[in-house]
Amino acid sequence: MHLYAEIAVSFFLVVSGIFGLVGSWGLIRLKSTLQRLHGPTKATTLGVGGALIASMLYFAFVKNSLSFHELLITIFLFLTAPVTANFIAKAFMLHHVREEELPETETEGGWGGYHDPVGAVRHEVSTKKPE
Amino acid sequence: MIAYALIFATGCFTLGLLMNLYRLASGPRAADRILALDTMVINLIALVVLYGIWIGSQTFFEASMLIAMVGFVSTVAYCRFVLRGNIIE
């Protein structure tokens, strides 16, 4: 039992290390910014998930203290990685992709980021100091 | 066996951190730098978890959870600043 647990923990550790390395390598290897978005958001998140699963298995079977904190962190990371990727892509597109290059959205509002949503009121922020 | 796997995984994530640092320094656009910072936070969480396995202590999960939350909020704040010129409207 102990040997199988060690094999499983080591397997997950090695897999997580390889995934993390591939994600970071993709960050410097790929050519354009939107391509570079793929490496970290998918591979590195999987790598951290593997490390957390290895940690959970290690404390459950080797140290005999089961805990589910790691699952919490895994779920949080898996929920937030797409959100950050979407935000970064929008921040890039707003400055470096013109709206004419994008396909039609077939809705009223157009592409988010270029226009305010339908019916939204934009409050102008004044940078002047109050008198 | 776990010790060797730990050393391997730690080496991989440390190497990844160095690659992210290169992209952070040389990224041509702001989006590259935000992405590099976000990836550095994720790699750092992995390193903290691996250190917790190494010394056999469970006290590091709260720390890694906090790092994850702060990293997410800071990435979103940076992106909002680039998008709208303003963080809280």
Backbone of each chain as ProteinMPNN parsed JSONL, in Angstrom:
{"seq_chain_A": "MHLYAEIAVSFFLVVSGIFGLVGSWGLIRLKSTLQRLHGPTKATTLGVGGALIASMLYFAFVKNSLSFHELLITIFLFLTAPVTANFIAKAFMLHHVREEELPETETEGGWGGYHDPVGAVRHEVSTKKPE", "coords_chain_A": {"N_chain_A": [[0.832, -1.204, 0.0], [1.868, 1.236, 0.879], [3.945, 1.525, -0.93], [2.595, 1.698, -3.381], [1.246, 4.092, -2.963], [3.421, 5.838, -2.827], [4.384, 5.579, -5.424], [2.22, 6.657, -6.859], [2.154, 9.329, -5.882], [4.682, 10.224, -6.731], [4.392, 9.956, -9.474], [2.367, 11.857, -10.029], [3.724, 14.146, -9.239], [5.878, 14.29, -11.053], [4.492, 14.512, -13.474], [3.169, 16.944, -13.051], [5.335, 18.686, -12.865], [6.371, 18.498, -15.484], [4.219, 19.509, -16.979], [4.028, 22.136, -15.967], [6.508, 23.14, -16.77], [6.273, 22.959, -19.547], [4.2, 24.788, -20.001], [5.406, 27.238, -19.215], [7.511, 27.291, -20.974], [6.168, 27.504, -23.36], [5.36, 30.107, -23.084], [7.63, 31.619, -23.683], [8.291, 30.62, -26.122], [6.317, 30.686, -28.139], [4.946, 32.727, -30.84], [3.19, 35.075, -31.287], [1.25, 37.38, -29.264], [-1.377, 36.552, -28.665], [-1.157, 33.855, -29.219], [0.622, 33.13, -27.247], [-0.964, 33.215, -25.068], [-2.061, 30.729, -24.741], [-0.303, 28.824, -23.605], [0.391, 29.315, -20.691], [-2.21, 29.54, -19.566], [-3.452, 27.107, -19.825], [-1.648, 24.809, -19.697], [0.014, 25.382, -17.46], [-1.837, 25.715, -15.421], [-2.901, 23.143, -15.294], [-0.565, 21.874, -14.441], [-0.204, 22.911, -11.828], [-2.53, 21.88, -10.73], [-1.908, 19.143, -10.794], [0.248, 19.07, -8.964], [-1.116, 19.774, -6.635], [-2.894, 17.62, -6.372], [-1.028, 15.584, -5.97], [-0.02, 16.441, -3.515], [-2.296, 16.13, -1.924], [-2.694, 13.333, -2.049], [-0.297, 12.534, -0.875], [-0.454, 13.501, 1.795], [-2.693, 12.095, 2.549], [-2.158, 9.316, 2.302], [0.491, 8.778, 3.055], [1.075, 10.376, 5.279], [-1.219, 9.947, 6.654], [-3.327, 11.79, 7.108], [-6.119, 13.007, 6.054], [-7.117, 15.622, 3.892], [-8.998, 18.32, 2.439], [-8.253, 20.749, 1.511], [-6.651, 21.19, -0.687], [-8.176, 20.556, -2.876], [-9.894, 22.693, -2.868], [-8.174, 24.834, -3.562], [-7.455, 23.952, -6.107], [-9.941, 24.002, -7.462], [-10.488, 26.731, -7.284], [-8.358, 27.799, -8.817], [-8.895, 26.636, -11.308], [-11.28, 27.827, -11.882], [-10.615, 30.543, -12.062], [-8.646, 30.815, -14.019], [-9.682, 30.836, -16.786], [-11.063, 33.277, -16.66], [-9.074, 35.232, -16.202], [-7.633, 34.827, -18.554], [-9.473, 35.628, -20.472], [-9.735, 38.334, -19.809], [-7.124, 39.267, -20.303], [-6.907, 38.791, -23.03], [-8.874, 40.54, -23.974], [-7.806, 43.002, -23.167], [-5.559, 43.045, -24.773], [-6.714, 43.001, -27.36], [-8.13, 45.383, -27.489], [-6.206, 47.346, -27.85], [-4.611, 46.562, -29.971], [-5.949, 45.266, -32.031], [-7.976, 46.173, -34.652], [-11.432, 47.158, -34.855], [-12.602, 46.646, -37.289], [-11.389, 44.416, -38.268], [-12.536, 42.304, -37.027], [-14.998, 39.654, -36.922], [-18.59, 39.917, -37.568], [-20.838, 40.404, -34.821], [-23.513, 39.934, -34.773], [-25.314, 40.869, -32.937], [-26.935, 43.505, -31.066], [-25.091, 44.989, -29.598], [-22.409, 44.88, -30.433], [-18.81, 44.317, -30.312], [-17.589, 43.545, -27.107], [-15.839, 45.787, -24.988], [-15.003, 47.46, -27.047], [-17.269, 48.948, -27.312], [-19.671, 50.435, -25.09], [-21.961, 48.467, -23.111], [-25.357, 47.767, -24.25], [-27.591, 50.243, -23.323], [-26.122, 51.061, -21.161], [-24.84, 53.478, -18.892], [-22.28, 55.672, -19.094], [-20.145, 56.866, -16.756], [-18.368, 59.734, -16.657], [-15.121, 60.159, -15.485], [-13.773, 62.662, -13.673], [-10.664, 64.215, -13.84], [-9.844, 66.471, -12.73], [-8.947, 68.399, -9.907], [-11.13, 69.076, -7.151], [-12.42, 72.371, -6.684]], "CA_chain_A": [[0.0, 0.0, 0.0], [2.746, 2.392, 0.986], [4.709, 1.639, -2.17], [1.691, 2.204, -4.414], [1.012, 5.523, -2.692], [4.622, 6.59, -3.226], [4.434, 5.626, -6.89], [1.204, 7.595, -7.347], [2.578, 10.696, -5.577], [5.805, 10.581, -7.594], [3.862, 10.123, -10.836], [1.692, 13.149, -10.166], [4.718, 15.218, -9.129], [6.634, 14.403, -12.303], [3.589, 15.034, -14.505], [2.925, 18.366, -12.801], [6.543, 19.426, -13.236], [6.484, 18.585, -16.944], [3.189, 20.422, -17.484], [4.405, 23.51, -15.634], [7.633, 23.552, -17.607], [5.786, 23.159, -20.92], [3.453, 26.04, -20.035], [6.294, 28.392, -19.176], [8.293, 27.272, -22.21], [5.301, 28.065, -24.39], [5.295, 31.558, -22.906], [8.719, 32.3, -24.39], [8.551, 30.007, -27.428], [5.318, 31.01, -29.154], [5.365, 33.944, -31.531], [2.41, 36.286, -31.066], [0.74, 37.474, -27.902], [-2.572, 35.728, -28.471], [-0.712, 32.453, -29.135], [1.268, 32.925, -25.95], [-1.997, 33.072, -24.043], [-2.467, 29.333, -24.59], [0.574, 28.02, -22.763], [0.214, 29.431, -19.246], [-3.56, 29.396, -19.019], [-3.905, 25.711, -19.796], [-0.665, 23.833, -19.231], [0.496, 25.667, -16.11], [-2.918, 25.437, -14.474], [-2.909, 21.686, -15.11], [0.603, 21.507, -13.645], [-0.484, 23.187, -10.42], [-3.521, 20.897, -10.308], [-1.2, 17.894, -10.52], [1.0, 19.209, -7.715], [-2.052, 19.772, -5.509], [-3.376, 16.244, -6.205], [0.073, 14.849, -5.349], [0.025, 16.832, -2.108], [-3.43, 15.508, -1.234], [-2.401, 11.903, -1.914], [0.812, 12.356, 0.058], [-0.896, 13.646, 3.183], [-3.722, 11.105, 2.878], [-1.7, 7.922, 2.383], [1.796, 8.647, 3.711], [0.995, 10.99, 6.607], [-2.485, 9.518, 7.255], [-4.223, 12.878, 7.525], [-6.822, 13.406, 4.834], [-7.624, 16.998, 3.912], [-9.54, 18.705, 1.139], [-7.865, 22.121, 1.18], [-6.034, 21.254, -2.011], [-9.237, 20.589, -3.883], [-10.39, 24.069, -2.87], [-7.263, 25.65, -4.365], [-7.564, 23.502, -7.503], [-11.181, 24.517, -8.034], [-10.34, 28.177, -7.443], [-7.482, 28.09, -9.96], [-9.555, 26.244, -12.555], [-12.331, 28.804, -12.172], [-10.122, 31.886, -12.353], [-7.749, 30.857, -15.184], [-10.352, 31.364, -17.988], [-11.436, 34.681, -16.482], [-7.895, 36.06, -16.457], [-7.28, 34.726, -19.975], [-10.412, 36.478, -21.21], [-9.397, 39.731, -19.55], [-5.871, 39.626, -20.975], [-7.185, 38.846, -24.463], [-9.608, 41.777, -24.26], [-6.89, 44.128, -23.035], [-4.708, 43.064, -25.967], [-7.488, 43.309, -28.557], [-8.565, 46.78, -27.501], [-5.149, 48.243, -28.287], [-3.822, 46.104, -31.119], [-6.799, 44.722, -33.084], [-9.03, 47.129, -34.981], [-12.738, 46.512, -34.832], [-12.987, 46.222, -38.639], [-10.819, 43.103, -38.561], [-13.256, 41.253, -36.314], [-16.259, 39.288, -37.567], [-19.807, 40.512, -37.009], [-21.352, 39.681, -33.666], [-24.927, 39.68, -35.023], [-26.163, 41.367, -31.862], [-27.005, 44.963, -31.063], [-24.074, 45.699, -28.842], [-21.065, 44.864, -30.975], [-17.808, 43.64, -29.498], [-17.365, 44.105, -25.786], [-14.546, 46.42, -24.875], [-14.974, 48.578, -27.979], [-18.455, 49.759, -27.031], [-20.34, 50.172, -23.832], [-23.12, 47.604, -23.308], [-26.582, 48.471, -24.627], [-28.31, 50.782, -22.183], [-25.267, 51.423, -20.033], [-24.514, 54.888, -18.755], [-20.87, 55.796, -18.76], [-19.88, 58.031, -15.912], [-17.046, 60.273, -16.919], [-14.365, 60.421, -14.268], [-13.034, 63.905, -13.853], [-9.336, 64.158, -13.252], [-9.528, 67.753, -12.117], [-9.152, 68.465, -8.466], [-12.223, 69.985, -6.796], [-11.949, 73.706, -6.327]], "C_chain_A": [[0.86, 1.245, 0.0], [3.503, 2.626, -0.319], [3.845, 2.199, -3.292], [1.428, 3.693, -4.22], [2.217, 6.341, -3.122], [4.719, 6.703, -4.733], [3.44, 6.643, -7.427], [1.643, 9.031, -7.099], [3.704, 11.125, -6.504], [5.342, 10.808, -9.023], [3.219, 11.487, -11.0], [2.684, 14.301, -10.079], [5.458, 15.407, -10.439], [5.759, 14.986, -13.401], [3.35, 16.528, -14.311], [4.145, 19.199, -13.17], [6.662, 19.59, -14.736], [5.454, 19.568, -17.5], [3.553, 21.875, -17.19], [5.532, 24.013, -16.511], [7.18, 23.816, -19.032], [5.019, 24.473, -21.026], [4.373, 27.25, -20.065], [7.173, 28.451, -20.419], [7.468, 27.831, -23.351], [5.226, 29.574, -24.29], [6.448, 32.264, -23.609], [8.92, 31.754, -25.792], [7.59, 30.507, -28.499], [5.501, 32.44, -29.644], [4.536, 35.17, -31.188], [1.749, 36.236, -29.688], [-0.467, 36.58, -27.676], [-2.232, 34.245, -28.516], [-0.125, 32.155, -27.769], [0.26, 32.741, -24.826], [-2.323, 31.61, -23.772], [-1.617, 28.577, -23.575], [0.272, 28.123, -21.287], [-1.203, 29.112, -18.778], [-4.007, 27.948, -18.981], [-2.876, 24.797, -19.157], [-0.241, 24.106, -17.794], [-0.583, 25.414, -15.068], [-3.033, 23.936, -14.22], [-1.736, 21.238, -14.251], [0.373, 21.751, -12.166], [-1.531, 22.217, -9.885], [-2.872, 19.559, -9.981], [-0.426, 17.94, -9.211], [0.068, 19.156, -6.506], [-2.624, 18.376, -5.278], [-2.291, 15.384, -5.547], [0.163, 15.161, -3.867], [-1.093, 16.164, -1.314], [-3.179, 14.02, -1.003], [-1.311, 11.664, -0.878], [0.336, 12.457, 1.501], [-1.937, 12.611, 3.551], [-3.105, 9.732, 3.139], [-0.367, 7.766, 3.088], [1.737, 9.215, 5.124], [-0.294, 10.638, 7.337], [-3.311, 10.674, 7.809], [-4.878, 13.433, 6.276], [-7.314, 14.84, 4.964], [-8.063, 17.37, 2.509], [-9.223, 20.148, 0.797], [-7.39, 22.225, -0.26], [-7.086, 21.311, -3.098], [-9.814, 21.989, -4.002], [-9.504, 24.951, -3.756], [-7.36, 25.265, -5.829], [-8.805, 24.081, -8.164], [-11.071, 26.02, -8.263], [-9.485, 28.506, -8.661], [-8.167, 27.752, -11.274], [-10.699, 27.186, -12.894], [-11.753, 30.132, -12.632], [-9.242, 31.935, -13.593], [-8.465, 31.328, -16.451], [-10.709, 32.827, -17.865], [-10.239, 35.586, -16.764], [-7.504, 36.008, -17.928], [-8.18, 35.622, -20.809], [-10.066, 37.952, -21.044], [-8.149, 40.141, -20.315], [-6.097, 39.732, -22.481], [-7.916, 40.128, -24.82], [-8.693, 42.986, -24.176], [-5.971, 44.215, -24.243], [-5.49, 43.545, -27.177], [-7.851, 44.776, -28.631], [-7.486, 47.683, -28.089], [-4.502, 47.836, -29.596], [-4.65, 45.467, -32.226], [-7.886, 45.746, -33.365], [-10.355, 46.407, -35.083], [-13.137, 46.021, -36.218], [-12.448, 44.841, -38.956], [-11.622, 41.975, -37.934], [-14.533, 40.892, -37.061], [-17.443, 39.94, -36.879], [-20.274, 39.703, -35.812], [-22.81, 39.293, -33.811], [-25.792, 39.983, -33.811], [-26.118, 42.884, -31.917], [-25.703, 45.596, -30.598], [-22.724, 45.791, -29.51], [-20.095, 44.196, -30.009], [-17.623, 44.347, -28.166], [-15.968, 44.682, -25.7], [-14.434, 47.601, -25.821], [-16.143, 49.528, -27.734], [-18.898, 49.486, -25.611], [-21.514, 49.247, -24.099], [-24.364, 48.425, -23.619], [-27.288, 48.952, -23.37], [-27.439, 51.196, -21.02], [-24.998, 52.918, -20.049], [-23.072, 54.976, -18.303], [-20.656, 57.048, -17.938], [-18.471, 58.5, -16.194], [-16.361, 60.587, -15.594], [-13.549, 61.676, -14.488], [-11.699, 63.789, -13.143], [-8.941, 65.466, -12.598], [-9.767, 67.708, -10.616], [-10.334, 69.385, -8.171], [-11.676, 71.31, -6.305], [-12.039, 73.919, -4.822]], "O_chain_A": [[0.629, 2.184, -0.763], [3.682, 3.762, -0.756], [4.283, 3.057, -4.058], [1.39, 4.459, -5.183], [2.066, 7.412, -3.711], [5.078, 7.751, -5.271], [3.76, 7.407, -8.337], [1.527, 9.872, -7.99], [3.7, 12.247, -7.01], [5.817, 11.715, -9.706], [3.479, 12.194, -11.974], [2.521, 15.316, -10.757], [5.651, 16.534, -10.894], [6.201, 15.84, -14.17], [3.328, 17.29, -15.277], [4.011, 20.291, -13.723], [7.005, 20.667, -15.225], [5.768, 20.366, -18.384], [3.407, 22.743, -18.051], [5.526, 25.165, -16.946], [7.632, 24.77, -19.665], [5.159, 25.196, -22.012], [4.157, 28.18, -20.841], [7.541, 29.535, -20.87], [7.985, 28.545, -24.21], [5.048, 30.254, -25.3], [6.28, 33.387, -24.085], [9.646, 32.356, -26.583], [7.995, 30.73, -29.64], [6.121, 33.265, -28.972], [5.096, 36.208, -30.834], [1.701, 35.191, -29.039], [-0.583, 35.929, -26.638], [-2.942, 33.441, -27.912], [-0.338, 31.083, -27.202], [0.575, 32.188, -23.773], [-2.809, 31.278, -22.691], [-2.134, 27.79, -22.784], [-0.073, 27.117, -20.668], [-1.391, 28.494, -17.731], [-4.866, 27.596, -18.174], [-3.177, 24.091, -18.194], [-0.142, 23.178, -16.991], [-0.291, 24.955, -13.964], [-3.234, 23.502, -13.086], [-1.878, 20.335, -13.426], [0.708, 20.906, -11.336], [-1.448, 21.776, -8.738], [-3.242, 18.911, -9.003], [-0.436, 16.981, -8.441], [0.408, 18.57, -5.478], [-2.824, 17.974, -4.132], [-2.584, 14.56, -4.68], [0.392, 14.268, -3.051], [-0.887, 15.695, -0.195], [-3.415, 13.503, 0.09], [-1.384, 10.715, -0.097], [0.671, 11.614, 2.333], [-2.072, 12.265, 4.724], [-3.486, 9.055, 4.094], [-0.11, 6.713, 3.673], [2.275, 8.623, 6.059], [-0.457, 10.985, 8.507], [-3.927, 10.545, 8.867], [-4.284, 14.218, 5.537], [-7.854, 15.233, 5.998], [-7.576, 16.821, 1.52], [-9.841, 20.723, -0.099], [-7.676, 23.195, -0.961], [-6.932, 22.005, -4.102], [-10.181, 22.428, -5.092], [-9.999, 25.712, -4.586], [-7.351, 26.133, -6.703], [-8.742, 24.59, -9.283], [-11.501, 26.53, -9.298], [-9.836, 29.385, -9.45], [-8.04, 28.493, -12.25], [-11.053, 27.334, -14.064], [-12.329, 30.787, -13.501], [-9.095, 33.007, -14.181], [-7.907, 32.167, -17.159], [-10.666, 33.557, -18.856], [-10.362, 36.583, -17.475], [-7.089, 37.018, -18.496], [-7.721, 36.292, -21.734], [-10.098, 38.722, -22.004], [-8.103, 41.219, -20.906], [-5.565, 40.627, -23.138], [-7.626, 40.744, -25.846], [-8.78, 43.893, -25.003], [-5.634, 45.309, -24.696], [-5.011, 44.387, -27.937], [-7.879, 45.355, -29.717], [-7.799, 48.673, -28.751], [-3.903, 48.672, -30.271], [-4.1, 45.149, -33.281], [-8.627, 46.147, -32.467], [-10.409, 45.208, -35.36], [-13.925, 45.082, -36.331], [-12.988, 44.155, -39.824], [-11.415, 40.809, -38.27], [-15.095, 41.734, -37.761], [-17.331, 40.448, -35.763], [-20.131, 38.48, -35.778], [-23.305, 38.435, -33.079], [-26.879, 39.424, -33.665], [-25.373, 43.474, -32.699], [-25.267, 46.613, -31.137], [-21.95, 46.694, -29.194], [-20.502, 43.59, -29.018], [-17.515, 45.571, -28.1], [-15.024, 44.134, -26.269], [-13.85, 48.627, -25.471], [-16.031, 50.739, -27.919], [-18.559, 48.466, -25.01], [-22.029, 49.236, -25.217], [-24.435, 49.613, -23.304], [-27.553, 48.167, -22.459], [-27.952, 51.639, -19.992], [-24.939, 53.538, -21.111], [-22.691, 54.43, -17.267], [-20.954, 58.157, -18.381], [-17.503, 57.765, -15.998], [-16.948, 61.2, -14.703], [-12.723, 61.735, -15.399], [-11.614, 63.328, -12.004], [-7.874, 65.584, -11.996], [-10.689, 67.048, -10.137], [-10.523, 70.379, -8.872], [-10.651, 71.385, -5.627], [-11.685, 74.989, -4.328]]}, "seq_chain_B": "MIAYALIFATGCFTLGLLMNLYRLASGPRAADRILALDTMVINLIALVVLYGIWIGSQTFFEASMLIAMVGFVSTVAYCRFVLRGNIIE", "coords_chain_B": {"N_chain_B": [[11.884, 7.827, -3.228], [9.811, 9.665, -3.584], [11.233, 11.904, -2.863], [13.062, 12.337, -4.953], [11.273, 12.831, -7.068], [10.121, 15.142, -6.071], [12.293, 16.887, -6.124], [12.715, 17.01, -8.85], [10.253, 18.156, -9.754], [10.326, 20.618, -8.415], [12.577, 21.758, -9.601], [11.631, 22.0, -12.229], [9.512, 23.864, -11.938], [10.915, 26.033, -10.962], [12.607, 26.628, -13.079], [10.618, 27.336, -14.869], [9.718, 29.683, -13.632], [11.94, 31.309, -14.084], [11.821, 31.504, -16.883], [9.401, 32.887, -17.112], [10.171, 35.265, -15.962], [11.947, 36.205, -17.847], [10.133, 36.719, -19.954], [8.616, 38.631, -18.726], [10.425, 40.706, -18.536], [11.098, 41.227, -21.204], [8.781, 41.337, -22.684], [6.931, 42.429, -25.459], [4.474, 43.761, -25.401], [1.906, 45.155, -23.258], [0.087, 43.203, -22.539], [1.553, 40.842, -22.629], [3.185, 41.176, -20.435], [1.379, 41.242, -18.314], [0.396, 38.662, -18.517], [2.715, 37.195, -17.998], [3.149, 37.895, -15.328], [0.864, 36.766, -14.129], [1.316, 34.052, -14.652], [3.63, 33.72, -13.179], [2.627, 33.949, -10.589], [1.062, 31.626, -10.488], [3.011, 29.624, -10.781], [4.402, 30.119, -8.463], [2.552, 29.376, -6.494], [2.56, 26.629, -6.932], [5.196, 26.083, -6.151], [5.094, 26.709, -3.419], [3.302, 24.765, -2.506], [4.782, 22.457, -3.082], [6.914, 22.847, -1.363], [5.566, 22.576, 1.024], [4.969, 19.816, 0.928], [7.579, 18.891, 1.076], [8.596, 19.579, 3.648], [6.681, 18.325, 5.074], [4.372, 19.561, 6.17], [1.138, 20.891, 6.825], [0.482, 23.516, 6.914], [0.75, 25.29, 4.884], [-1.269, 25.591, 3.086], [-3.198, 27.515, 3.477], [-1.658, 29.752, 2.995], [-1.034, 29.393, 0.265], [-3.572, 29.507, -0.812], [-4.24, 32.163, -0.238], [-2.308, 33.462, -1.779], [-3.175, 32.703, -4.304], [-5.672, 34.005, -4.456], [-4.948, 36.736, -4.198], [-3.322, 36.994, -6.422], [-5.15, 36.573, -8.516], [-6.919, 38.731, -8.171], [-5.165, 40.895, -8.513], [-4.326, 40.526, -11.151], [-6.745, 40.897, -12.533], [-7.25, 43.545, -11.809], [-5.11, 44.895, -13.008], [-5.637, 44.339, -15.707], [-8.104, 45.645, -15.988], [-7.268, 48.212, -15.624], [-5.696, 48.583, -17.913], [-7.695, 48.243, -19.812], [-9.802, 50.154, -19.277], [-8.616, 52.386, -18.225], [-8.891, 52.826, -15.557], [-9.69, 51.546, -12.396], [-11.717, 50.987, -10.409], [-14.848, 51.891, -11.186]], "CA_chain_B": [[11.355, 8.064, -4.577], [9.097, 10.942, -3.567], [12.205, 12.993, -2.765], [13.586, 12.64, -6.29], [10.201, 13.459, -7.841], [9.976, 16.509, -5.561], [13.397, 17.716, -6.63], [12.45, 17.229, -10.282], [9.152, 19.104, -9.94], [10.781, 21.941, -7.976], [13.446, 22.28, -10.653], [10.815, 22.393, -13.38], [8.769, 25.1, -11.683], [11.874, 27.13, -10.832], [12.983, 26.978, -14.448], [9.468, 28.053, -15.424], [9.729, 31.045, -13.086], [12.964, 32.092, -14.782], [11.301, 31.822, -18.215], [8.406, 33.947, -16.969], [10.889, 36.509, -15.678], [12.446, 36.69, -19.147], [9.021, 37.294, -20.711], [8.214, 39.854, -18.022], [11.375, 41.777, -18.831], [11.238, 41.536, -22.62], [7.511, 41.268, -23.403], [6.784, 43.67, -26.229], [3.206, 44.437, -25.149], [1.472, 45.115, -21.864], [-0.607, 41.938, -22.292], [2.571, 39.827, -22.327], [3.698, 41.348, -19.067], [0.331, 40.801, -17.381], [0.362, 37.202, -18.603], [3.896, 36.67, -17.304], [2.928, 38.048, -13.88], [-0.135, 35.78, -13.733], [1.962, 32.736, -14.651], [4.558, 33.673, -12.048], [1.836, 33.671, -9.389], [0.652, 30.216, -10.504], [4.195, 28.817, -10.484], [4.742, 30.329, -7.056], [1.646, 28.522, -5.715], [3.074, 25.258, -7.041], [6.414, 25.964, -5.336], [4.71, 26.697, -2.006], [2.722, 23.451, -2.228], [5.871, 21.477, -3.079], [7.672, 23.041, -0.115], [4.765, 21.962, 2.08], [5.21, 18.373, 0.9], [8.977, 18.624, 1.42], [8.794, 19.572, 5.091], [5.617, 17.539, 5.674], [3.497, 20.375, 7.0], [-0.072, 21.296, 6.115], [0.15, 24.901, 7.23], [1.016, 26.175, 3.757], [-2.38, 25.681, 2.148], [-3.808, 28.831, 3.624], [-0.787, 30.713, 2.306], [-1.162, 29.288, -1.191], [-4.909, 30.004, -1.161], [-4.185, 33.628, -0.234], [-1.534, 33.907, -2.939], [-4.027, 32.523, -5.487], [-6.687, 35.06, -4.501], [-4.313, 38.035, -4.451], [-2.871, 36.987, -7.809], [-6.305, 36.757, -9.406], [-7.434, 40.105, -8.062], [-4.221, 41.85, -9.089], [-4.37, 40.403, -12.612], [-7.969, 41.542, -13.02], [-7.115, 44.99, -11.644], [-4.187, 45.38, -14.033], [-6.328, 44.301, -16.994], [-9.111, 46.704, -15.998], [-6.562, 49.486, -15.808], [-5.337, 48.709, -19.326], [-8.905, 48.319, -20.621], [-10.642, 51.314, -19.074], [-7.882, 53.493, -17.655], [-9.532, 53.098, -14.282], [-9.901, 50.209, -11.832], [-13.067, 50.924, -9.854], [-15.561, 53.026, -11.785]], "C_chain_B": [[10.612, 9.4, -4.65], [10.088, 12.106, -3.549], [12.744, 13.364, -4.14], [12.523, 13.332, -7.145], [10.0, 14.905, -7.399], [11.058, 17.414, -6.111], [13.179, 18.028, -8.106], [11.376, 18.288, -10.492], [9.57, 20.509, -9.525], [11.686, 22.582, -9.017], [12.653, 22.777, -11.839], [10.125, 23.72, -13.123], [9.714, 26.286, -11.515], [12.349, 27.607, -12.196], [11.857, 27.761, -15.128], [9.41, 29.48, -14.924], [10.765, 31.907, -13.796], [12.499, 32.467, -16.19], [10.273, 32.946, -18.148], [9.074, 35.294, -16.716], [11.454, 37.097, -16.963], [11.326, 37.363, -19.923], [8.536, 38.583, -20.061], [9.133, 41.008, -18.379], [11.318, 42.183, -20.289], [9.914, 41.543, -23.369], [7.249, 42.536, -24.169], [5.516, 44.442, -25.887], [2.866, 44.343, -23.667], [0.809, 43.782, -21.549], [0.383, 40.827, -21.968], [3.038, 39.928, -20.887], [2.655, 40.918, -18.046], [0.291, 39.275, -17.344], [1.539, 36.587, -17.857], [3.72, 36.775, -15.795], [1.943, 36.994, -13.367], [0.484, 34.387, -13.654], [2.956, 32.605, -13.508], [3.81, 33.364, -10.756], [1.47, 32.188, -9.334], [1.85, 29.31, -10.183], [4.594, 28.935, -9.017], [3.844, 29.484, -6.151], [2.151, 27.087, -5.737], [4.31, 25.084, -6.171], [6.074, 25.91, -3.851], [4.139, 25.331, -1.618], [3.817, 22.386, -2.159], [6.721, 21.611, -1.82], [6.912, 22.449, 1.069], [4.917, 20.458, 2.109], [6.606, 18.065, 1.428], [9.182, 18.607, 2.931], [7.637, 18.891, 5.807], [4.682, 18.33, 6.57], [2.303, 20.839, 6.178], [-0.422, 22.762, 6.334], [0.28, 25.817, 6.029], [-0.165, 26.329, 2.824], [-3.1, 27.001, 2.264], [-2.983, 29.871, 2.879], [-0.976, 30.619, 0.797], [-2.544, 29.75, -1.657], [-4.907, 31.531, -1.23], [-3.423, 34.148, -1.434], [-2.38, 33.8, -4.199], [-5.03, 33.658, -5.589], [-6.073, 36.41, -4.838], [-3.838, 38.116, -5.9], [-4.009, 37.217, -8.771], [-6.793, 38.198, -9.368], [-6.469, 41.096, -8.701], [-4.195, 41.752, -10.606], [-5.586, 41.111, -13.178], [-7.859, 43.06, -12.906], [-6.202, 45.578, -12.717], [-4.87, 45.413, -15.399], [-7.389, 45.399, -17.082], [-8.448, 48.044, -16.226], [-6.168, 49.677, -17.269], [-6.584, 48.921, -20.175], [-9.591, 49.668, -20.508], [-9.899, 52.527, -18.553], [-8.264, 53.808, -16.234], [-9.871, 51.739, -13.681], [-11.304, 50.058, -11.276], [-13.825, 52.137, -10.361], [-16.727, 53.434, -10.908]], "O_chain_B": [[10.747, 10.159, -5.609], [9.834, 13.158, -4.136], [12.871, 14.544, -4.468], [12.818, 14.292, -7.857], [9.744, 15.786, -8.219], [10.798, 18.548, -6.512], [13.421, 19.145, -8.562], [11.547, 19.205, -11.296], [9.221, 21.484, -10.191], [11.591, 23.779, -9.291], [12.946, 23.834, -12.396], [10.141, 24.606, -13.977], [9.37, 27.412, -11.876], [12.48, 28.805, -12.448], [12.104, 28.719, -15.862], [9.094, 30.395, -15.685], [10.52, 33.079, -14.08], [12.735, 33.583, -16.652], [10.256, 33.84, -18.995], [8.609, 36.33, -17.192], [11.449, 38.312, -17.16], [11.518, 38.441, -20.487], [8.101, 39.51, -20.743], [8.689, 42.148, -18.51], [11.472, 43.364, -20.599], [9.91, 41.737, -24.585], [7.331, 43.624, -23.6], [5.477, 45.66, -26.063], [3.456, 43.558, -22.925], [0.938, 43.273, -20.436], [0.1, 39.966, -21.135], [3.257, 38.925, -20.209], [2.99, 40.303, -17.033], [0.168, 38.672, -16.278], [1.385, 35.58, -17.166], [4.094, 35.862, -15.059], [2.152, 36.402, -12.308], [0.219, 33.632, -12.718], [3.116, 31.529, -12.932], [4.3, 32.604, -9.921], [1.554, 31.561, -8.278], [1.727, 28.354, -9.417], [5.062, 27.972, -8.409], [4.312, 28.937, -5.153], [2.174, 26.409, -4.71], [4.465, 24.051, -5.52], [6.692, 25.153, -3.101], [4.443, 24.802, -0.55], [3.788, 21.516, -1.288], [7.193, 20.613, -1.274], [7.509, 21.896, 1.993], [4.988, 19.866, 3.186], [6.795, 17.084, 2.148], [9.864, 17.724, 3.45], [7.608, 18.876, 7.038], [4.246, 17.836, 7.609], [2.431, 21.143, 4.992], [-1.515, 23.198, 5.973], [-0.04, 27.002, 6.124], [-0.1, 27.104, 1.87], [-3.563, 27.551, 1.264], [-3.526, 30.756, 2.219], [-1.07, 31.642, 0.118], [-2.686, 30.309, -2.744], [-5.483, 32.125, -2.142], [-3.816, 35.141, -2.046], [-2.33, 34.674, -5.064], [-5.23, 34.218, -6.667], [-6.607, 37.148, -5.666], [-3.935, 39.167, -6.534], [-3.868, 37.967, -9.737], [-7.047, 38.807, -10.408], [-6.902, 42.04, -9.362], [-4.059, 42.768, -11.288], [-5.491, 41.834, -14.169], [-8.313, 43.786, -13.791], [-6.491, 46.64, -13.269], [-4.716, 46.37, -16.158], [-7.556, 46.016, -18.134], [-8.98, 48.905, -16.925], [-6.282, 50.776, -17.811], [-6.556, 49.682, -21.142], [-9.931, 50.274, -21.525], [-10.488, 53.602, -18.446], [-8.007, 54.906, -15.742], [-10.309, 50.851, -14.413], [-12.011, 49.113, -11.624], [-13.497, 53.273, -10.017], [-17.451, 54.372, -11.242]]}, "name": "protein", "num_of_chains": 2, "seq": "MHLYAEIAVSFFLVVSGIFGLVGSWGLIRLKSTLQRLHGPTKATTLGVGGALIASMLYFAFVKNSLSFHELLITIFLFLTAPVTANFIAKAFMLHHVREEELPETETEGGWGGYHDPVGAVRHEVSTKKPEMIAYALIFATGCFTLGLLMNLYRLASGPRAADRILALDTMVINLIALVVLYGIWIGSQTFFEASMLIAMVGFVSTVAYCRFVLRGNIIE"}
